[in-house]
Amino acid sequence: QLQASGGGLVQAGGSLRLSCATSRNILSINVMGWYRQAPGKQRELVADITSGGSTNYLDSVKGRFTISRDNAKNTVYLQMNSLKPDDTAVYYCKVVDVWRNYYWGQGTLVTVSS
């Protein structure tokens, strides 16, 4: 029900855009977000966006990453600029509906080489 794409290998300083499309009724979706998990580390919230457009970012990505959503396409995006090796992780999208049910997409691997 969630299809993530856009990961890959990029050099430090480069950019990638992740996409996550949901087949769920967008009107039932409250929050859409991106999380990441690096090897040996816990999964952490990278950014999320509410149905009203409010956004929230991990401090270390502020100013470099931008989350957006296209309700017409039932899709959330994560534009990642000025990537650093520390951004290397598997990135997961997550949606939370108005009934507070949450759903995870499959991960997409982002690798940033130095």
NUDO-644776 format. One record per residue: x, z, y of N, C-alpha, C in turn; residue in three letters. Coordinates in steps of 0.2 Angstrom, whole numbers, always signed. Each point is the difference from the previous one (the first is absolute). Layout:
N
nxx, nzz, nyy, caxx, cazz, cayy, cxx, czz, cyy, rest
X, Z, Y, X, Z, Y, X, Z, Y, ALA;
...
//
This chain:
114
nxx, nzz, nyy, caxx, cazz, cayy, cxx, czz, cyy, rest
+4, +0, -6, -4, +0, +6, +4, +0, +6, GLN;
+7, +1, +0, +4, +0, +5, +6, -4, -2, LEU;
+2, -5, +4, +5, -5, -2, +5, +0, +6, GLN;
+6, +3, -2, +6, +0, +5, +5, -5, -1, ALA;
+3, -3, +5, +5, -5, +0, +4, +0, +6, SER;
+6, -3, +0, +4, -1, +5, +7, +4, +0, GLY;
+1, +3, -5, +6, +4, -1, +6, -5, -2, GLY;
+6, +2, +0, +5, -4, -1, +7, +3, +2, GLY;
+5, -5, +0, +7, +2, +1, +1, -2, +7, LEU;
+3, +4, +5, +1, -2, +6, +7, +4, +3, VAL;
+3, -3, +4, +6, +3, +3, -2, +5, +5, GLN;
+4, +5, +1, -1, +5, +6, -1, -4, +6, ALA;
-5, +3, +4, -1, -4, +6, -6, -5, +0, GLY;
-1, -2, -6, -5, -5, -2, -8, +3, +1, GLY;
-4, -5, -2, -7, +2, +0, -4, -2, -6, SER;
-5, +3, -2, -5, -2, -5, -7, +2, +2, LEU;
-5, -3, -2, -7, +2, +1, -3, +1, -7, ARG;
-3, +6, -1, -4, +1, -6, -7, -1, +2, LEU;
-3, -2, -6, -8, -1, +1, -3, +3, -6, SER;
-6, +3, +1, -4, +3, -5, -7, -2, +1, CYS;
-3, -4, -5, -7, -2, +1, -4, +4, -5, ALA;
-6, +2, +2, -4, +4, -4, -7, -4, -1, THR;
-2, +1, -6, -6, -3, -2, -6, +4, +1, SER;
+1, +6, +3, -5, +5, +1, -4, -2, +7, ARG;
-6, +2, +1, -3, -1, +6, +3, +3, +5, ASN;
+3, -4, +5, +4, +3, +6, -4, +5, +4, ILE;
-7, -1, +0, -4, +5, +4, +0, +7, -3, LEU;
+2, +0, -7, +1, +7, -3, +7, +3, +0, SER;
+4, -4, +3, +7, +3, +1, +1, +3, +6, ILE;
+3, +6, +0, +1, +4, +6, +8, -1, +2, ASN;
+4, +2, -5, +7, +0, +2, +4, -5, -5, VAL;
+4, -4, +3, +5, -4, -4, +7, +2, +2, MET;
+4, +0, -5, +7, +3, +1, +5, -3, -4, GLY;
+6, +1, +1, +6, -2, -4, +4, +7, -1, TRP;
+2, +0, -6, +5, +6, -2, +6, -4, -3, TYR;
+5, +4, -1, +6, -2, -4, +3, +5, -4, ARG;
+3, -2, -5, +4, +5, -4, +7, -3, -2, GLN;
+5, +3, +2, +7, -2, -1, +2, +4, -7, ALA;
+5, -3, -3, +2, +3, -6, +2, +7, +0, PRO;
-3, +5, -4, +2, +7, +1, -3, +4, +5, GLY;
-5, -4, +4, -3, +4, +5, -8, +0, -1, LYS;
-3, +4, +4, -7, +0, +0, -3, -6, +4, GLN;
-6, -1, -2, -4, -5, +4, -2, +2, +7, ARG;
+1, -4, +5, -1, +3, +7, -4, -6, +3, GLU;
-4, +3, +5, -4, -4, +4, +4, -4, +5, LEU;
-1, -6, +1, +4, -4, +4, -4, -1, +7, VAL;
-6, -3, -1, -5, -1, +5, -7, -1, -2, ALA;
-5, +2, +4, -7, -1, -2, -4, -2, +6, ASP;
-6, -3, -1, -4, -2, +5, -7, +2, -1, ILE;
-4, +2, +4, -7, +2, -1, -4, -6, +1, THR;
-6, +0, -1, -5, -5, +1, -1, -1, +8, SER;
+2, +5, +3, -1, +0, +8, +6, -3, +3, GLY;
+6, -1, -4, +6, -3, +2, +5, +6, +2, GLY;
-1, +6, -1, +5, +5, +1, +5, -1, -5, SER;
+7, +1, +2, +5, -1, -4, +4, +7, +0, THR;
+4, +0, -6, +4, +6, -1, +7, -3, -4, ASN;
+6, +2, +3, +6, -2, -3, +5, +6, -2, TYR;
+3, -2, -5, +6, +5, -2, +5, -1, +6, LEU;
+3, +6, +2, +4, +0, +6, +6, -5, -1, ASP;
+3, -1, -6, +6, -4, -1, -2, -8, +1, SER;
-6, -2, +0, -2, -7, +1, -3, -1, +6, VAL;
-1, +5, +4, -4, -2, +7, +5, -4, +4, LYS;
-4, -5, +3, +4, -5, +4, +3, -6, -4, GLY;
+0, +1, -7, +2, -6, -4, -5, -3, -4, ARG;
-5, +4, -2, -5, -2, -5, -7, +0, +4, PHE;
-4, -5, -1, -7, +0, +3, -5, -1, -6, THR;
-5, +4, +0, -6, -1, -5, -5, -3, +4, ILE;
-4, -5, -4, -6, -3, +3, -5, -1, -5, SER;
-6, -1, +1, -5, -2, -5, -4, -6, +3, ARG;
-2, -4, -5, -5, -6, +2, -6, +1, -4, ASP;
-5, +3, +3, -6, +2, -4, -3, -7, -3, ASN;
+0, -5, +4, -3, -6, -3, +3, -3, -6, ALA;
+7, +2, -1, +3, -2, -6, +1, +6, -5, LYS;
-3, +6, +2, +1, +6, -5, +7, +1, -1, ASN;
+5, +0, +5, +7, +0, -1, +3, +5, +5, THR;
+5, +3, -3, +4, +4, +4, +7, -2, +0, VAL;
+4, +0, +6, +7, -3, +0, +4, +5, +2, TYR;
+7, -1, -2, +5, +5, +3, +6, -5, +2, LEU;
+0, -1, +7, +6, -4, +2, +6, +5, +1, GLN;
+5, -2, -4, +6, +4, +0, +6, -3, +4, MET;
+3, +2, +5, +5, -3, +4, +6, +5, +0, ASN;
+6, -3, +1, +6, +4, +1, +1, +4, -7, SER;
-1, -3, -5, +0, +4, -6, +7, +3, -2, LEU;
+0, +6, -3, +6, +4, -1, +1, +1, -8, LYS;
+6, +1, -3, +0, +1, -7, -4, +6, -2, PRO;
-1, +5, +4, -4, +6, -1, -8, -2, -1, ASP;
-2, -6, +2, -6, -2, -1, -2, -3, -7, ASP;
+6, -1, -4, -1, -2, -7, -4, +5, -4, THR;
-6, -3, -3, -4, +4, -4, -6, -5, -3, ALA;
-4, +3, -4, -6, -4, -2, -5, +2, +5, VAL;
-3, -5, +3, -6, +2, +5, -7, -1, -4, TYR;
-4, +5, +2, -7, +0, -3, -5, +0, +5, TYR;
-5, -4, -1, -6, +1, +5, -5, +4, -3, CYS;
-4, +3, +4, -5, +5, -2, -6, -1, +5, LYS;
-6, +0, -3, -6, +0, +5, -4, +7, -2, VAL;
-3, +2, +5, -4, +6, -1, -7, -2, +3, VAL;
-5, +1, -4, -7, -3, +2, -4, +6, +4, ASP;
-5, -1, +2, -4, +4, +4, -2, +6, -4, VAL;
+0, +0, -7, -2, +5, -4, +6, +4, -2, TRP;
+6, -2, +3, +6, +4, -2, +3, -2, -7, ARG;
-2, -5, -3, +3, -3, -6, +6, -4, +3, ASN;
+6, +1, -4, +5, -4, +2, +3, -5, -6, TYR;
+3, -5, +2, +2, -5, -5, +7, -3, +2, TYR;
+4, +0, -5, +7, -3, +1, +1, -7, -3, TRP;
+4, -3, +4, +2, -7, -2, +6, +0, -4, GLY;
+2, -5, -4, +6, +0, -3, +6, +0, +5, GLN;
+5, +2, -2, +6, +0, +5, +3, -6, +1, GLY;
+3, -1, +6, +4, -6, +1, +7, +3, +2, THR;
+6, -3, -3, +6, +2, +1, +3, -3, +7, LEU;
+3, +5, +4, +4, -3, +6, +7, +3, -1, VAL;
+4, -5, +0, +8, +2, +0, +3, -2, +6, THR;
+4, +4, +3, +3, -2, +6, +8, +1, -1, VAL;
+3, -5, +0, +8, +0, -1, +3, +2, +6, SER;
+6, +3, +0, +4, +2, +6, +5, -6, +1, SER;
//
